[in-house]
Amino acid sequence: MATPSSPRLLSSFLGDRLGVSSMPLHRWPSPGSRRAGYQATRTLCNLVDILFNRRGQSDKPGDNPRRLQPGKVSPRLSVPNHIQRPPYVNSRQIPGMSNGTEIHDERGIECMRASGKLAAQVLKFAGTLVKPGITTDEIDKAVHQMIVENGAYPSPLGYCGFPKSVCTSVNECICHGIPDSRPLEDGDIINIDVTVYLNGYHGDTSSTFLCGDVDDEAKKLVQVTRECLDKAISICAPGVEIKHIGRTIQDHADKFKFRVVRQFVGHGVGEVFHAEPAVLHFRNNERGRMTLNQTFTIGKCFEICT
């Protein structure tokens, strides 16, 4: 986490997609292995409702006035009945990270291309909405409408109790922030995390956007996270060890004295929202190689070392 004296300098740019509150988060399982990554995602899932219910609590007196404050969450939006829902919607079972790697056939690849394309289009549209004064709830409503108008289901909605259709993580919120009534302010940075469920497949993407006049240090943080993603993607190919992704990301982040947040992971994605492999974004010795016709997310959270 960023310290209270510099809450605007934490950027999220993440592959893992689970719902948690936009309140700053402080305690998560210690990293160090793929199992720790799994445990982190399961812990997040189990704590959604707890964190959601804490949103009304105020920070202690004397906290930094620029620290992110949660707003009011509007009622959950509806999805037309004709749109296909993921299995976890309206289910009493808590979904976790699915065991086993999903390898797509020809139809699966085409479906992944379609869902990924739609997710990218929605994300691009959401980015155009970012400006001082707009609320993250307004962004959520616009994203929701675009997704359902294209015959898809917003994957976060109802996942582990998540009440919104998109994740909006502002400033020191690492990731998975819940859209609410807080207006964006000049100088904010915001990660928008879009996942759509189209024809039985999840397309998953996110990006961090600048709101108004952002200071140079925050701009650099966002720029370096993008460079890390691009470098990690460039090494991906069948047979490459998955651990090289983490090494590539951390090697580049270290050059700029950015620290990788280890408690969140990338993951396989397809018919299942979260599946193996767990993609660690820091140097590690986990086993596993990339496979032809496999799809997974790469993402990262950085903070400035002080």
C-alpha distance (Angstrom), angle and dihedral (degrees) to the residues before:
residue distance angle dihedral
M1 . . .
A2 3.75 . .
T3 3.76 113.7 .
P4 3.84 117.8 -106.2
S5 3.79 88.6 -107.2
S6 3.80 91.7 62.5
P7 3.81 108.3 25.2
R8 3.80 94.6 148.5
L9 3.78 94.0 62.0
L10 3.78 98.5 75.0
S11 3.78 116.1 94.7
S12 3.76 128.3 -170.5
F13 3.77 122.0 -152.4
L14 3.73 104.9 159.0
G15 3.76 144.4 165.6
D16 3.77 100.9 -161.5
R17 3.82 112.4 89.1
L18 3.78 119.4 -156.3
G19 3.79 130.6 132.4
V20 3.78 122.1 -106.5
S21 3.77 135.4 147.6
S22 3.78 124.4 -81.5
M23 3.79 87.4 -122.9
P24 3.81 112.3 110.1
L25 3.81 110.8 -91.3
H26 3.77 121.9 -142.1
R27 3.81 114.6 171.3
W28 3.80 125.5 52.3
P29 3.81 134.2 149.4
S30 3.79 114.2 -72.8
P31 3.81 113.5 -98.8
G32 3.77 126.5 -132.7
S33 3.77 106.9 116.0
R34 3.78 143.3 31.7
R35 3.81 88.4 -99.7
A36 3.79 88.5 57.7
G37 3.79 87.7 54.1
Y38 3.78 90.9 51.4
Q39 3.79 90.4 48.0
A40 3.79 90.9 51.1
T41 3.79 93.0 53.8
R42 3.80 92.6 46.1
T43 3.79 91.1 47.9
L44 3.79 90.0 51.6
C45 3.77 90.3 51.0
N46 3.79 93.5 50.1
L47 3.80 93.2 48.1
V48 3.79 99.0 50.3
D49 3.78 96.1 99.9
I50 3.80 93.1 42.3
L51 3.78 92.6 52.0
F52 3.79 92.0 42.9
N53 3.80 90.3 55.3
R54 3.80 91.1 51.3
R55 3.79 94.3 59.2
G56 3.78 93.5 100.0
Q57 3.78 94.5 59.0
S58 3.79 116.4 108.1
D59 3.77 125.9 -133.8
K60 3.78 117.2 -106.0
P61 3.81 117.4 -86.6
G62 3.77 112.2 -87.3
D63 3.81 96.0 32.5
N64 3.78 116.5 139.7
P65 3.84 108.6 -76.8
R66 3.81 89.8 -138.8
R67 3.78 91.7 58.2
L68 3.78 112.6 119.5
Q69 3.80 112.7 -94.0
P70 3.81 121.9 -161.8
G71 3.77 118.2 -119.9
K72 3.78 133.9 -157.4
V73 3.81 118.2 -62.1
S74 3.78 115.9 -138.1
P75 3.83 123.2 -141.0
R76 3.78 119.8 -73.5
L77 3.81 114.6 -87.8
S78 3.79 121.7 -121.0
V79 3.80 128.5 -120.0
P80 3.84 122.1 -147.1
N81 3.79 112.9 -101.2
H82 3.81 94.3 -122.1
I83 3.83 92.7 63.9
Q84 3.80 115.3 97.0
R85 3.80 114.0 -114.0
P86 3.81 128.0 -148.5
P87 3.82 114.0 -109.2
Y88 3.82 93.6 -107.1
V89 3.81 94.4 61.0
N90 3.81 110.5 107.9
S91 3.79 89.4 -1.2
R92 3.79 120.9 133.3
Q93 3.78 91.1 -147.5
I94 3.80 117.0 94.3
P95 3.80 109.6 -126.8
G96 3.79 116.9 -133.3
M97 3.76 135.0 -178.7
S98 3.80 106.1 -58.4
N99 3.78 118.2 -123.8
G100 3.77 117.8 -122.9
T101 3.78 132.9 40.0
E102 3.80 118.0 -88.4
I103 3.82 113.8 -134.1
H104 3.79 114.2 -169.1
D105 3.77 128.3 -136.8
E106 3.81 120.8 -145.1
R107 3.79 93.1 -80.7
G108 3.78 91.1 47.5
I109 3.79 91.9 53.9
E110 3.80 91.3 50.9
C111 3.81 90.9 49.0
M112 3.80 90.6 49.2
R113 3.80 90.3 51.1
A114 3.80 90.4 51.8
S115 3.80 95.8 47.1
G116 3.80 92.0 43.6
K117 3.80 91.7 49.6
L118 3.79 92.0 51.3
A119 3.81 91.9 47.0
A120 3.82 90.1 51.8
Q121 3.80 91.7 49.7
V122 3.80 91.7 49.7
L123 3.80 91.5 47.7
K124 3.79 91.7 50.9
F125 3.80 90.2 50.5
A126 3.81 91.6 47.9
G127 3.79 90.1 53.2
T128 3.80 91.1 57.8
L129 3.81 89.0 60.0
V130 3.80 94.7 59.1
K131 3.80 109.5 111.1
P132 3.80 137.1 122.8
G133 3.79 111.8 -73.9
I134 3.80 100.1 26.1
T135 3.79 115.4 114.7
T136 3.77 123.5 -132.3
D137 3.80 86.5 -124.5
E138 3.81 89.2 61.6
I139 3.81 89.4 50.6
D140 3.81 89.1 50.8
K141 3.80 92.9 51.9
A142 3.81 92.5 49.4
V143 3.80 92.0 47.6
H144 3.80 91.5 47.1
Q145 3.79 92.2 52.1
M146 3.80 93.6 49.3
I147 3.80 92.8 48.9
V148 3.80 96.3 49.9
E149 3.81 92.1 42.7
N150 3.80 86.1 60.2
G151 3.80 92.1 52.7
A152 3.81 95.9 -105.8
Y153 3.79 135.4 119.8
P154 3.84 121.2 -124.7
S155 3.80 100.1 -117.8
P156 3.84 98.5 -148.9
L157 3.82 92.7 56.5
G158 3.78 106.9 105.0
Y159 3.80 94.8 -3.3
C160 3.82 106.2 141.2
G161 3.79 87.2 -20.0
F162 3.81 95.3 -54.2
P163 3.84 104.5 161.6
K164 3.81 101.1 -155.2
S165 3.80 141.0 62.2
V166 3.80 98.5 -126.1
C167 3.81 137.0 26.6
T168 3.81 115.9 -120.4
S169 3.80 114.3 -173.2
V170 3.79 115.5 -173.6
N171 3.81 125.8 -163.1
E172 3.82 110.8 -49.7
C173 3.81 94.3 12.5
I174 3.80 99.9 106.7
C175 3.80 97.5 -152.2
H176 3.82 146.8 -45.8
G177 3.79 94.5 50.8
I178 3.81 117.2 176.7
P179 3.83 114.0 -123.0
D180 3.79 112.3 -116.6
S181 3.80 144.8 153.9
R182 3.82 96.6 -69.9
P183 3.83 109.6 118.9
L184 3.78 116.6 -134.3
E185 3.78 112.7 -108.7
D186 3.78 131.7 -143.0
G187 3.80 106.7 -87.4
D188 3.80 97.1 26.4
I189 3.77 123.6 132.2
I190 3.79 118.3 -150.0
N191 3.78 132.9 -168.7
I192 3.79 113.3 -149.6
D193 3.78 114.3 -160.7
V194 3.81 115.7 -163.7
T195 3.80 125.8 -174.9
V196 3.80 123.7 169.8
Y197 3.80 130.4 -169.7
L198 3.80 108.5 -144.2
N199 3.81 125.9 168.7
G200 3.79 90.5 -15.1
Y201 3.83 97.7 -49.9
H202 3.80 132.7 100.0
G203 3.80 120.8 -130.9
D204 3.80 109.5 -162.3
T205 3.81 129.6 -169.2
S206 3.79 143.4 140.8
S207 3.78 142.5 -179.5
T208 3.78 139.1 -176.8
F209 3.81 118.8 -119.3
L210 3.79 133.1 -163.4
C211 3.80 118.9 -125.0
G212 3.78 114.5 -150.1
D213 3.81 118.9 -51.1
V214 3.82 105.5 1.8
D215 3.81 120.9 -173.4
D216 3.79 119.8 -109.4
E217 3.79 95.5 -110.5
A218 3.81 92.9 56.3
K219 3.82 90.4 45.0
K220 3.80 89.2 54.0
L221 3.78 91.3 49.9
V222 3.80 92.0 53.5
Q223 3.81 91.8 44.7
V224 3.80 93.7 51.7
T225 3.81 92.8 48.4
R226 3.80 88.7 54.9
E227 3.79 91.2 48.9
C228 3.79 90.3 50.7
L229 3.79 90.9 52.4
D230 3.79 92.7 48.8
K231 3.80 92.1 48.8
A232 3.81 91.6 48.4
I233 3.81 92.4 49.8
S234 3.80 91.0 49.1
I235 3.81 93.0 63.1
C236 3.81 95.7 49.3
A237 3.81 116.0 114.9
P238 3.81 137.8 128.8
G239 3.78 110.7 -69.5
V240 3.80 97.2 19.6
E241 3.80 114.1 130.3
I242 3.81 110.6 -108.1
K243 3.79 91.1 -138.0
H244 3.82 89.0 70.4
I245 3.81 88.2 72.8
G246 3.79 91.6 64.3
R247 3.78 92.8 44.7
T248 3.81 91.8 50.0
I249 3.79 92.7 50.0
Q250 3.78 96.4 45.6
D251 3.81 93.9 44.1
H252 3.80 90.2 57.9
A253 3.82 95.1 40.8
D254 3.80 91.4 51.7
K255 3.79 90.6 59.5
F256 3.80 89.3 65.1
K257 3.82 96.7 38.1
F258 3.78 92.3 -110.4
R259 3.77 118.4 148.0
V260 3.82 120.8 -140.8
V261 3.81 114.9 -129.6
R262 3.81 102.8 -128.2
Q263 3.79 103.1 -166.9
F264 3.82 95.5 82.7
V265 3.79 129.9 62.4
G266 3.77 142.1 -164.3
H267 3.78 115.4 -119.0
G268 3.75 147.9 -168.6
V269 3.79 113.7 -82.9
G270 3.79 134.6 -171.4
E271 3.79 128.5 93.3
V272 3.80 84.3 -2.4
F273 3.81 119.4 58.5
H274 3.82 94.8 -141.5
A275 3.80 121.9 19.2
E276 3.77 141.2 143.1
P277 2.93 137.6 -37.0
A278 3.78 102.4 68.5
V279 3.80 104.7 -150.2
L280 3.81 111.4 -148.6
H281 3.79 115.4 -154.7
F282 3.78 97.6 -152.0
R283 3.82 134.5 59.2
N284 3.78 110.0 -64.8
N285 3.79 143.1 151.5
E286 3.79 99.4 -131.8
R287 3.77 116.8 143.9
G288 3.77 126.4 -122.9
R289 3.79 140.0 92.9
M290 3.77 133.3 -136.1
T291 3.78 114.6 -99.3
L292 3.79 131.6 -150.7
N293 3.83 112.0 -97.0
Q294 3.80 92.5 16.3
T295 3.81 119.6 130.8
F296 3.79 126.8 -159.1
T297 3.78 140.5 154.9
I298 3.79 127.8 -110.8
G299 3.76 119.9 -159.3
K300 3.75 142.7 145.6
C301 3.77 144.1 -160.6
F302 3.78 118.9 -149.2
E303 3.76 135.3 -172.7
I304 3.76 129.9 -170.9
C305 3.79 114.1 -104.5
T306 3.79 111.5 -124.0
